[in-house]
Amino acid sequence: MEKLIYEGIGLKELLTSRISFLTEKKQKKMLSNISQVEKYIEKYKNHLITYLDEVYPDILRNSYSPPTVIFFEGRKKLLLEEPAISIVGSRKATAYGINVAQKLAKELDEKGLVIVSGLAAGIDAAAHKGSLDSGGRTIAVLGTGIDVIYPSSNRELFLRIANNGCIVSEFLPGTPPLKQNFPRRNRIIAGLSQAVLVVEAAIKSGSLITAKLALENGRDVFAVPGDITRKNSEGTNWLIKNGAKLITRIEDVLEEFPNFSTTIFKEEYPDSAVLNSLETGPMDFNQLLLATGIEYGQLVEELLDLQLKGFITEDQGVWQLSP
């Protein structure tokens, strides 16, 4: 059901009638702030998903304490794509950690995985940037309202994700970056992902909380080994000693998803004359003009858009579908 606010029926009443299968404690939790949410429905009706919507991600619905409502900006479709992997780590990351996070995110995005993180400074930002350098299949989960950029140094990154990926938050618009918001945000990062990859983290860090939440959801936990003399490596090395899978290359991640193939990615292509034409094989620009019947300027724009989204690649003037 794409619409949940029917004429004469409030969201709270509708939710109450549909969540009777949950425990009483969970029902109360889901309904606790719904009256406040209703005030934002008209303004954000095209940027809001409720627990009852068909477009609410099943993986999140089946996680620990799923949010009643999520606000979003950008490519909503990414919320339904699988597999997704969270890449998280220290805000005060080393150059090594940033390079590793960005490289892994880029390569995993190129293989069709969705990259989830928290838009924090350091490892989170590097993971988002790596994904944006490929297909932009990245989801940023905020600890603020959907209209609040935090930290402010990530303004440009926030805008890039809003345009090419997807930004989500369970918090009401205007919510500031309160300390207690971020553990709540972490459960959504874990809930949206089949696995959590920790790149750099101290022993007492939010990234280890995210890893713990992933385990509680029955998800895999991966970790990148680090320098044993650095505080930022104590958390990741501890995870590895306690059963997290050691990751040094993307193949270590991909082998945990044996049923995944890029055909899943191709099935989710948008309806496009360009993509339909390239299904028959690589073409240069003039061949695409003839095959698609699209005007010159419009074709230039569509090729650029599809390339930025990771659907197609270009080599010496010849275009083809991404592998």
N, C-alpha and C positions, 0 to 999 in steps of 0.2 A: 504494500500500500504506500504510494508515494505521498499521499496527503493524510495527515492524522487529525487535522483540525477541521472537523465538519461543522456545518452551520448548526448552531444551537448546542454543540457538544464541546465542552472544554477539555483541554489536554489532560488535566488532573483526573477528571471523571473517566476519560477514555483509558488512561493508563490503569486506573484502579480496576476497571472491568476486565483488563487483559492480563494482569500479572498475578492473578490469584494462585497460580501454580507455584509462585515463589514462597519462601518462608516469610513469616510475619515480619521478622527483623529486616529482611532484604526489601520487602514492600515499603516499609516505613522509610528506609534509607533512600529508595528511588523517588519517593513522593515528597521528600522533605523540602526540596527547594523548587518544586515545579511551579508554584504560584508565582515566584519571581521570574522564572523562565517565560511564563505566558506573557509577561509585559514586553518581551523582546520578539515575540513570534512574528508580528506583522513586519517589522523592520528586517528581520533576519530569516524570514520564512524560506528563502532560497539558499540559505547558508546554514541550515540546521537539520540535524538528523536525530530522531528519537529512537529509543530502544525497540519500539514496535515497528519501525520502518523496514521494508524489505531491503533497503540499501544500507541498513546498519550492519557492519561487518560481523559475520558469524563468529569469527575467531575472537573478536572482542566480546561479543554477547556471551560466549562460553568461558570467559576468563573470570578471574577473581574480581568481584565488586565492579561490574561494568557500569559506566556512567549512564544516567538516564537520558541525557541529551548531550550531543557534541555539536559545537559550532565548527564550521569549516570555511576555508577560502582556498580556491584553486581547483585542482583536478580530483573531484570526489571519487572518480572511478578507481583511483589508486588504493582507496580504502578496502576495495573488494578484491584486489589482485593478490595472488600468492605465487611463490612464497615471499614472505617479507622477513627481513632480519634487522634487528636493532643493533646499531653500533654506538657504543657509549664509552665514556671515560672522563678523565680529569679535565677540569676547567683550566688548570695550570699545567697544560701539557708540554712535553718536551718537543723539540724539533723532530726527533725520532717518532714519537707517538703521532704527531700531526701528519707526517709523511706516510706512515703506515695506514692510518685511518683513511686518509684521502685516496691512497692507492687501492686499498681493498674495496672501498665503497665504489670507486669508479669501475673497477673490474667486475664486481658483482652486479652493478647496474647494467653493464654491458651484456651480462649473461641473462638479464631479465628479472633479477630479484629487485624487490622494493626495499629501499633503505629507510629505516625509521630511526629518528633520534630526537633530542630535546631542545635543539637550537641554542644550547649554552655555548659559551666560549670554549676554546680548546678542541677536544676530540669531537664533540657533537658538531661544531661548525665545520671541522675538516671533513667529517663524513658526509654532511649535506653538500659541501662544495665538490667532493669527489663524484657524488651522484649527478650533480648539475653539470659537471664536465662531460658526462656521458649522456644518458637519456633524460635525466631530471626526474627519475622515478623515486622521489624522496618525500617522506612525510615528516613534518616537524610538529611535535606535540608540545604545547605551551603550558607553562605554569602561571599564565596570566590570561586576561581576556583576549579574544581573537584580534582585537584592535589595539593591543598594547605591545609594543616592540621592546623586548628585553633579552639581553642587554642592548643598550642603544647602539653599541658598536657593531651589532649585527643587522642594522637597518637595511643595508644593501642586500644582504643575504636573505633576510625576511622577504623582501620584495621579489627577489629572484625565485624563491620557493613558491610564493603566492601566484606567480605567473606561470611557473613550469612544473611545480610539484603540488603538494597539498599541505596546508597548515590546519591543525585541529586543536580545539580546547574544550574542556567541559565547563570552564569557568564563564560566568556571565561577562558580557562585554564591559570593558572599563575596569575589570579586576586587576589590581596592581600586583607586582611580584612579591607576594607575601611568602615568608619562609615555609609556612606549613603547606603551601600549594605544591611544592616540588616533589615530595614523596607521593602525593596523590597523582601527579603527572606521571611519575615513574611507573605506576601500575598500568597506565594506558600504553606507555611505550612497550612494556613487556606483553601486555594483552594483545597488541596488534601484530605481534611477531611470532613466527615459528621458532626463532632462536634469538638469543642475545649474545653479541660479541663484545667483550670488554677489552679495550685496547690498552689503556693505562688507567690505574686507579690505586689510591691509597687504601689501607685496610679499612678505615672508617670513611666511606664515601657513598654518595647516592648511587653510583654505578653498581656497587655490590648489593645495594637494596634492590635495584632493578634486576640483577641476576637472581637474587633470592625469590623475587616475585615470579620470575620466569620459571624457576623450579617448581614453585607452588602451582603454577598453571600447567605443569607437565611439559614445559618447553626445554629445548636444549640450551646449554650455556657453553660458550666458547671463550677462549682468552688468548691474547698474544703475549708471549713471554717477554720479560723486560730485564733491564739492568738490575742485578741484585743489590747494588749499592744505592739505589734511588727509592725514595718513599713512594713515588708514583708507580713503582713496579710491585710493591709489596702485596697489593690487592690482587693483581692479575696472577702473580706467581702463586699466591695462596689458593686461588681458584683452581689452578692447574693441579696443585698438590692434592686438592680435595675432589678431583674428578672432572673438572671442566676440560673440554677437549682443547689441546694445544693447536693454535692456528699460526702457520707461517706463510701460507699462500691460499689463494681462493679455492684451489682444488680440495683443500682440507674441509672447506665449508660445503662445496657442491656435492661431495660424496655422501653427505648426510641427507641429501634430497634426491635419492635415486629415481624417483618417479617424476621429477621435474624435467621438462625439456622446453626449448625455446618455442615449440609449437604452441604452448599455452599462451606465450606472449603474442604470437602471430594471430591467434584466434580473437584477440582483443583489439585488433586494429580498428580504427574508426572507418566509417564509410568514406572512401576516397577513390576517385578515379585514378589518381597517381599510383596508389598502392595496388589497386586492381590491375593496372597496366604492368607494373613491375613484378607482379606474380608470374608473368610469362618469361621474365628474364631481365637483365640489366639493359638500360636505355640511356642514350644521351638526351640533351635538352630538346633538340629538334624532333627526335623520335617521340618524346613524351608530348610535345605539342600536337603532333598528328594523332597519337593514340588516344589522348584524353579529350581533345577539342577545347581545352582551356585556353583563355587568352594569355598572351605573353606575360604581362605584369602579374596577373593572378597566379600563374604557374610559378613564377619566381618566388612569390610570397608563400605559396603552399609548400614548395620544396624546402624553403628555409625553415618553415614551421615544423614540418615532418622530420627534418634533420635534427632540429633542436630537441624534439621530443624522443629522438632515438629510434624512430621507425625506419629511417633510410640512411644510407651513407653514400658519399660521392668520392670518386677517385679518378682524377684526370678527366673530368667532365662527364663521367659515366655514373649514373645513379643506379642503386640496387637496394633491395630490402636488407635491413640489418640482420646479421646472422643470429 
